[in-house]
Every structure is written in structure tokens, then in C-alpha cells.
Amino acid sequence: MSGSNRLAGLTARPKDTGPAEVRKVDEVGEARGFVDRTPRKKPGRKPSPRTHQLHPKVFPRVGEAIAAEAEKQGITQGQLIEQLWELYEKSGDTR
């Protein structure tokens, strides 16, 4: 019997994809160590609500002071500037 004749009797059969069959296959797979690897959420970093960028030119001493204060508080320089702006607005001195 040649190789091509051995395959002649094989036919394609549709897989049973009903919910019960899928559950059964999943249970067998989990019992043998296979786990579902489909991503649970959208991969990657979540988008930031802070989308506006500033690129101020400041004197070196001012930039160093802002960086040091932000580091001391454990926040970013942008968050520090936001806090300073809130204080400015609350002061009522918006000329």
C-alpha cells in the first residue's frame, strides 16, 4: 500500500463546539496543566488623563528646585506644577 492510498480513507469531520463540549475540553486541559492564556484586559499602559505638555524655559536653579521638591514629595514635576497652580487659583491673585 502506498502512502497516498493510506490517507484516502480519511475525511474531515467538523469539531463539536457546543458549550458543554468546550467546557469538558477545558476541564481536561486544566487537569493536565494547560491554562487559559487569553489576555484578560487590553495589553499595554493605560492612557494618561494628562495629555497637555508644557516645555517651559526656566533658570537652572528654578528647575533644580522644582525637581528636588517633586522628588522629596514622591510625585512628578507635572503633578507639583498642578498643585502650585491650584494654590495660585485659590489665592485669587489671577490678575
Backbone as a ProteinNet text record, in pm:
[ID]
protein_1_A
[PRIMARY]
MSGSNRLAGLTARPKDTGPAEVRKVDEVGEARGFVDRTPRKKPGRKPSPRTHQLHPKVFPRVGEAIAAEAEKQGITQGQLIEQLWELYEKSGDTR
[TERTIARY]
84.9	0	89.9	65.2	148.4	98.7	182.1	148.9	23.4	2.2	-115	-244.4	-240.4	-361.7	-404.4	-309.5	-344.3	-426.5	-404.7	-476	-608.3	-633.1	-752.8	-880.9	-877	-997	-1028.2	-934.5	-958.4	-1046.6	-1139	-1225.3	-1226.9	-1247.5	-1254.5	-1391.2	-1390.3	-1516.4	-1522.1	-1636.8	-1645.7	-1632.3	-1566.1	-1549.9	-1679.6	-1705.1	-1820.3	-1780.4	-1846	-1807	-1917.5	-2003.1	-2109.7	-2051.6	-2125	-2074.9	-2035.4	-2111.9	-2080.5	-1950	-1931.4	-1808.8	-1687.1	-1701.4	-1589.9	-1554	-1654.8	-1630.2	-1556.9	-1598.2	-1536.1	-1389	-1362.8	-1224.7	-1140.3	-1196.1	-1124	-1090	-1185.7	-1161.2	-1049.2	-1049.6	-944.2	-808.7	-808.8	-684.9	-629.3	-716.5	-672.2	-619.9	-682.9	-637.7	-498.6	-465.2	-332.5	-231.8	-267.1	-170.7	-180.6	-276.6	-292.6	-383.1	-347	-429	-465.7	-573.1	-620.2	-522.5	-470.6	-372.5	-427.7	-557.3	-613.3	-600.1	-565.8	-548	-678.8	-670.4	-788.4	-828.3	-733.8	-762	-677	-701.8	-624	-479.3	-384.8	-246.3	-191.8	-90.8	-24.3	-61.3	-2.8	-20.3	-152.7	-218.2	-342.4	-311.6	-396.9	-370	-383	-297.4	-298.3	-400.2	-469.4	-558.7	-481.8	-354.7	-271.1	-210	-273.7	-228.8	-163.4	-180.7	-120.8	22.7	113.1	253.5	300.7	382.2	446.1	596.5	660.5	806.6	864.1	852	897.1	1048.9	1096.5	1238.7	1251.7	1326.4	1344.7	1493.9	1527.4	1666.5	1703.7	1830.5	1872.5	1835.9	1850.3	1820.2	1671.6	1585	1441.6	1409.1	1466.5	1444.1	1493.1	1609.3	1663.6	1576.4	1523.9	1437.6	1306.6	1248.8	1124.8	1150	1258.5	1291.3	1314.9	1385.4	1414.7	1287.2	1198.7	1073.9	983.5	974.8	893.1	948.9	1079.5	1144	1116.5	1124.1	1100.7	958	861	720.8	682.8	770.1	742.4	640.9	639.2	546.7	626.4	559.8	627.8	630.9	716.1	725.1	593.6	527.7	399.5	293.4	292.3	195.9	225.2	353.6	390.4	341.6	358.7	313	160.4	88.7	-57.1	-96	-26	-54.8	-28.6	81.4	114	8.6	-41	-143.5	-274.2	-310.1	-430.6	-418.4	-300.8	-278.4	-287.5	-234.4	-239.2	-383.1	-462	-603.1	-682.6	-654.5	-724.6	-688.1	-568.4	-525.2	-604.9	-668.6	-748.3	-664.8	-537.9	-448.4	-426.1	-532.8	-521.6	-515.2	-502.2	-490.3	-541.9
-116.9	0	123.8	213.4	332.9	436.5	538.9	642.9	719.9	747.2	827.4	748.9	615.5	534.8	524	530.3	520	639.6	753.3	874.1	891.3	808.6	825.1	804.9	722.2	694.2	798.5	888	988.8	1100.4	1144.4	1256	1358.2	1480.1	1587.2	1583.5	1594.1	1597.6	1728.3	1789.9	1914.6	1884.6	1975.2	1958.7	1996.8	1929.5	1965	2086.7	2199	2322.3	2374.9	2288.7	2329.5	2368.5	2445.3	2491.4	2377.6	2270.8	2157.7	2090.9	2073.4	2009.8	2098.1	2227.2	2320.1	2317.7	2317	2312.4	2183.9	2072.3	1943	1943.8	1997	2003.3	2094.4	2207.1	2298.2	2231.2	2156.4	2087	1984.4	1908.6	1809.3	1879.9	1988.1	2062.3	2118.9	2177.6	2231.9	2122	2005.4	1893.7	1846.9	1867.5	1825.3	1938.7	2053.1	2160.9	2272.7	2265.6	2374	2480.3	2607	2716.5	2811	2881.5	2978.6	3095.8	3125.3	3232.9	3353.6	3356.6	3473.2	3593.9	3710	3827.1	3867.2	3902.1	3939.7	4084.9	4165.3	4305.8	4350.7	4467.4	4521.4	4538.4	4481.4	4491.2	4632.8	4661.4	4790.6	4886.3	4999.2	5101.6	5174	5206.8	5281.4	5425.6	5484.8	5622.7	5718.8	5818	5916.3	6025.5	6074	6187.1	6316.8	6316.7	6435.5	6432.9	6501.6	6496.8	6625.8	6734.5	6861.6	6868.8	6907	6913.7	7057.4	7088.3	7219.2	7199	7294.8	7288.9	7424.8	7457.7	7590.7	7601.3	7719.2	7750.3	7823.7	7766.2	7827.7	7833	7918.6	7923.9	7791.1	7752.3	7622.9	7605.9	7711.8	7698.9	7669.4	7726.3	7702.6	7558.2	7513	7375.7	7273.9	7301.7	7211	7209.9	7328.3	7336.8	7261.5	7275.2	7203	7052.5	7009.4	6866.2	6811.4	6887.5	6841.5	6831.6	6930.8	6928.9	6813.7	6791.4	6680.8	6547.3	6534.4	6411.6	6392.1	6501.7	6495.2	6450.7	6498.5	6463	6329.1	6275.8	6148.2	6159.8	6274	6296.5	6342.9	6355.2	6404	6555.3	6611.4	6756.9	6815.4	6744.2	6790.6	6796.9	6696.7	6696.8	6811.5	6840.6	6952.5	7083.7	7101.1	7223.2	7233.4	7120.4	7121.9	7169	7119.9	7162.3	7311.6	7358.8	7501.3	7586.4	7538.5	7613	7619.2	7509.6	7509.8	7612.1	7617.7	7716	7857.9	7878.8	8010.1	8052.2	7960	7991.3	8018.4	7943.4	7964.3	8097.1	8145.7	8271.6	8390.7	8373.5	8479.8	8585.4	8568.7	8666.2	8625.1	8627.9	8583.5	8700.2	8820.5	8945	8930.6
0	0	0	-90.4	-97.2	3.3	30.6	129.1	94.3	-32.3	-69.8	-51.8	-67.3	-51.4	94.7	188.3	329.9	375.9	315	355.3	281.6	182.5	100.8	180.9	282.5	358.9	466.6	490	593.5	539.6	620.7	581.3	694.5	658.4	759	825.8	957.9	1031.7	1110.3	1115.3	1193.4	1342.7	1414.8	1559.4	1629.6	1740.8	1822.5	1905.9	1882.5	1950.8	2041.5	2087.2	2178.3	2313.5	2392.3	2522.3	2615.7	2617.2	2704.8	2662.6	2531.4	2480.7	2508.2	2487.9	2513.6	2661.9	2749.9	2893.9	2931.4	2872.2	2900.1	2857.1	2739.2	2689.1	2777.9	2821.5	2910.4	3043.2	3099	3225.5	3211.5	3102.3	3079.1	3063.4	2989.1	2968.6	3098.1	3180.8	3309.9	3401.9	3397.2	3479.8	3438.8	3313	3264	3262.3	3322.9	3337	3235.7	3145.7	3049.2	3110	3091.8	3144.1	3030.8	3049.9	2951.4	2945.8	2829.2	2814.5	2740.1	2720.7	2652.3	2744.6	2689.3	2774.8	2842.4	2967.4	3045.2	3019.7	2979.3	2953.1	2836.2	2790.3	2679.8	2726	2654.1	2698.8	2682.1	2757.7	2745.2	2857.1	2850.1	2951.6	2932.4	3042.5	3034.8	2994.9	2912.7	2872.1	2990	2992.7	3099.3	3069.5	3173.5	3150.7	3128.7	3164	3148.5	3008	2916.3	2777.8	2730.8	2805.7	2763.7	2813.4	2725.8	2764.3	2765.2	2864.4	2874.1	2862.3	2801.3	2787.9	2827.2	2956.2	2997.7	3002	2968.5	2984.6	3117	3209.3	3340.9	3371.8	3468.9	3513.1	3577.9	3567.3	3623.6	3771.2	3851.6	3994.7	4017.2	3933.8	3946.3	3906.3	3795.5	3751.3	3852.7	3911.9	4013	4138.3	4175.7	4294	4271.1	4152.1	4120	4121.4	4060.3	4056.4	4196.8	4280.9	4416.7	4500.1	4487.9	4565.4	4520.9	4390.6	4340.2	4389.8	4388	4436.9	4585.6	4661.1	4805.2	4835.7	4756.1	4778.6	4715.4	4631.3	4566.3	4454.2	4387.5	4276.4	4155.3	4042.5	3922.3	3924.4	3840.4	3831.1	3780	3689.7	3638.4	3747.9	3835.8	3946.3	4043.6	4064.5	4150.5	4090.1	3961.1	3894.1	3904.1	3891.4	3906.9	4046.7	4148.7	4286.6	4304.3	4249.3	4259.3	4189	4074.9	4001	4081.4	4147.7	4231.6	4344.2	4406.8	4512.9	4458.5	4342.7	4278	4251.1	4198.6	4168.7	4295.9	4402.7	4529.8	4593.4	4564.6	4625.4	4570.2	4455.8	4397.6	4326.9	4318.9	4254.8	4109.6	4030.1	3890.4	3792.7	3843	3763.3	3625.6
[MASK]
+++++++++++++++++++++++++++++++++++++++++++++++++++++++++++++++++++++++++++++++++++++++++++++++

